[in-house]
């Protein structure tokens, strides 16, 4: 669908590719270019955005790689999705620590519930090994990065033991933000980082194939942290 030449604002001369991506992403996100619709041709976009064709080509490449656009050789470029995962993760990364942990508990509680229902003996042995490696946080330890990595590995293994590919992949995608939040919690004395005993309760419920208990234990592990944030 051809857009009016006045429908795009002129772009600043700096960061032209980023600016083009932002404008095109907004068009898609707002539904101004509908799902399945062919967007304007490269030459038209260059005129509308007042940039060179190379800039448009690179913006389309980035948005195609993100899954928002689909380039069909000899036909044109079509809207494939209204959501750019990279942009979503960028917004998540800018959210507050409390928002981060509230989202984390949603993912981890459901992962624990499903893991209790579906875990295999192999999953269980892996979880036991990872929890033993995680251990307890040692006060005054300087190697917090290693501790956070071990903690994250345990929780990611629970997500994988859920045998829900969508959930485990989402958690894997989210894992960098989990690590950032966990690092903040373990480094802040006023925030009660969930200890080993809380993690043992999650594992016990998964071992006993108790989905309600696993979900409850996962939520209870983070509840003191969320309570402390609410009172701060």
Secondary structure, 3 states (H helix, E strand, C coil): CCCCCCCCCCCCCCCHHHHHHHHHHHHHHCCCCCCCCECCCHHHHHHHHCCCHHHHHHHHHHHHHCCCEEEECCCEEEECCCCCHHHHHHHHHCCCHHHHHHHHHHHHHHHHHHHHHHCCHHHHHHHHHHHHHHCCCCCCCCCHHHHHHHHHHHHHHHHHHCCCHHHHHHHHHHHHHHHHHHHHHHHCCCCCCCCHHHHHHHHHHHHCCCHHHHHHHHHHHHHHHHHHHHHC
